[in-house]
Amino acid sequence: MYVRQWHYVETTPSGQPILRENEKDVYVEHSVGLYQGKSKVKAKQKGRAYLTSQRLIYIDDVSPTSDSVSLELDDISGVEYSSKFLKKSAKLIIFLKEQDNDSTCNVQEPKPIKSQWICPICMMGNETNGEIDGSHLPLPACMNCGISPDYEMIKNSISTLQDNNDNKAPSDNSDNVCPACTFINHSLMSNCEICGTRLPAALSNSGSQSFIDSRLKIELEGSDGLTEGEKCYIQLSFRKSDGVLLYQSMDKVLKEKEREKTLNVFNKGASSINGVEVERLKSDFTLVENKMSQVGIAGLEKTQENQLIRNDILMNNALSDLNNLMALASDIEKLYGAANKPEDKNKTPLLIIDREKFLNKSQFIDEIAREIYGFIMSEFKEQKEKDGVILITLVDIYALYNKSMRIGTGLISPQELREACEKFEKLGLNELRLIRINGRVLCISSGNSFEFVKTKIIEIVSFSPGADLLRLTQSLNENNSNSWTMGIIMEVLQNCVNEGDLLIDEQISGIHYYMNSDWKI
């Protein structure tokens, strides 16, 4: 059994959480264990806790893809801190809000499970009692064509749901309107698809069916001690730190969210509504003056003061009109740029990795290593899919990463970049590794990339004797623009010459390369 507030978390290949739209990370805590009630959660005792503006995310260090979970901040009622005592580690106790009016503790009880699947023969939708997996053979036959399908053919179309005894009809989509952007979401969505805001339907826990996410794995080592009438809670156990910073950050974020709910003041600071001015000083003052105020030095000073006020109002109005004009021009420019810029469907909000969020340099380097790994796998995805390998110098990675990811959050040094790349294997990021070419040039490589490039260059030289560096670069990057940098190609050529695979012919026009078929070393 597990509390309903757990949710599955999608992660990057490097083990970092994928944030929603408008979601920002606040703090990261390393070496964290997860408890439900008083019991440990299996396979979730060594990981990292990410506090964001919308969720508390646990990312497991061993299996980040399958064993990572999250809690919505809207489902949390409060937090308490338990300090370290003797062998007992410091803990952060997180109390969950009530979601069901019938009981205080929202622990899921076993309910009848039904599976829905689509027949690959006639495309008929079928519903079967129980959960379907590869271990249950033979599979039930289709209601329409009567054919029992193969599990591999229907596994992608299987959806599991719990059958409640309530006879309530599923809520209409119109009841699941986002309070922030007014987008009408599907009735089973818990967060808005557009802006990521928590939806009212998720907060009220309405609906007659509650779907089970088969990716969510929560197994307890023993009894969690949660009883009816008692508030549900989970705990984060801190292995190497006291966890005070996470507690303070989380308490601050929760208080800020509660404060924002009471600040729904509409038209705040508006100068006009529907073209009608709310409050504006008139440039023409009606001065109630008597004859005595217009006489002498006092009258002259009063007239001068009124003139200064009129000039000030006139200048403010002119600047306000100019600001409105510039804002309109900026909006038009953004609209024009968005219309001509190709849409990146894979673009997701990024974590902001600041040094201030980490207790020591080692934790900062670990997180930088994960981000660099994800950046390389994303930036060179096309090359990896086409050639199967990646090879790029550490100098190029330093320039690309700092320019693309670190502007505004603080550049990293070359030494920090090298330390981060050396931690790939330790963090379980095994597709990339740091190698040294020709005993001098540090590179990031996947697989046997050096031999791959070397073989390609030898093939090009064998078909085009006398090819120079420019010709080789153009031939290698014929399909993928700038996938293989000139620095990599020069180092591979030098290796080919040193090992006797190629010969060089130095001329005024440059260096030309030929196959060495007569003078093997």
Salt bridges, closest charged atoms under 4 A:
GLU10 OE2 - ARG215 NH1 3.68
GLU23 OE2 - ARG55 NE 3.02
ASP25 OD2 - LYS357 NZ 2.63
ASP61 OD1 - ARG48 NH1 2.63
ASP61 OD1 - ARG370 NH2 3.80
ASP67 OD1 - LYS44 NZ 3.93
GLU72 OE2 - ARG20 NH2 2.41
GLU72 OE2 - ARG198 NH1 3.82
ASP74 OD1 - LYS257 NZ 3.86
ASP75 OD2 - ARG198 NH2 2.83
GLU127 OE2 - LYS114 NZ 3.42
ASP133 OD1 - HIS136 ND1 2.57
GLU152 OE1 - LYS155 NZ 2.96
ASP163 OD2 - LYS114 NZ 3.55
ASP213 OD2 - ARG215 NH2 3.02
ASP251 OD2 - LYS255 NZ 3.20
GLU256 OE2 - ARG259 NH2 2.62
GLU258 OE2 - LYS261 NZ 3.73
GLU277 OE2 - ARG280 NH1 2.50
ASP366 OD1 - LYS423 NZ 2.95
GLU367 OE1 - HIS30 NE2 3.89
GLU367 OE1 - ARG48 NE 3.71
GLU367 OE1 - ARG370 NH1 3.39
GLU371 OE1 - ARG406 NH1 3.97
ASP387 OD1 - LYS386 NZ 3.50
GLU416 OE1 - ARG355 NH2 2.62
GLU419 OE1 - LYS361 NZ 3.80
GLU422 OE2 - ARG418 NE 3.20
GLU431 OE1 - LYS384 NZ 3.82
GLU491 OE2 - ARG440 NH2 3.10
GLU499 OE1 - LYS454 NZ 2.56
ASP501 OD2 - LYS454 NZ 3.30
